[in-house]
Amino acid sequence: MFKKTFITLLLSVILFAAAGCDSLSPVHPPRQNTIQIPENTPGLMKVNFIDVEQGDSILVQLPDGRNMLVDAGTRDAGIKVINYLKNAGVKKIDYLVATHPHEDHIGGMAAVIRGFKVGAIYMPKATHTTKTYIDLLETIQSKGLKITTAEAGIKIIDTGGLSVFVLAPNSAAYEDLNNYSAVIKLTYGKIGFLLTGDALAQSEKEMLAKGTDLRADVLKAGHHGSYSSASQGFLDAVNPKYAVISVGAGNDYGYPHDAALRRLSGIQLYRTDLDGDVVFITDGVGLQVSAGRI
Ligand SMILES: [Zn+2]
């Protein structure tokens, strides 16, 4: 009798411990704002900042069912991006943007291009000599796809309530490759998103000097929260309610830097290293945000 009770107790302890191991808890508790937009509302746009660790990858599910992917993380993150897209029901990437040729933005892109139908591809006119970049160009060529130069003034989508404009780069040549970053302004109804790639203060200044309308509800803070982006004048012009930093925990560069975090204080901040995947849903009026890890 004692033996049976003891075994039952032991079994319960083992089961309890196993259950504890199975329930993966997020590093940071899931966060959600108070606005709730029902999933089946027609004409929703979903902007997903995918947690690709140190890098960027943003999936935009447009209200008409088309998809845009801005960057695809590192080569190692390619599989995460592909799985995320598949889970989201993406069959075709209608618009693919490579903001600039650094590995943490284009590393996973060749695999993504091989795995999905791809429509238009936008890349800035910047060259790079890495194997990753050459692989990407060869993959694009092998699928018979064309590259459209991403530069200020390009209109990717321009219909009544929905627009996707390229705001930068504004110069033909830069010393720092990050400044070639394609900056995308996405507007649906009254809600705007500004996706800045790794654009640094120099590119931010050029956009300001041009008098570009930078206002946005959501800003992807430039260059993983580096001190060299999200300059004060730029932040004042964008005036976002939310900012997202796409960054890997314990990265080699010390991102996000305190100087950028100080400038971003007062804005509701989401970080992929702490929050996981960060997802905004909008009907063009309201904006719902949720974040977490599965
Ligand atoms: Zn980067």
Boltz pocket constraint, residues with backbone or C-beta under 6 A from the ligand:
constraints:
  - pocket:
      binder: B
      contacts: [[A, 55], [A, 56], [A, 102], [A, 104], [A, 105], [A, 198], [A, 223], [A, 224]]
      max_distance: 6.0
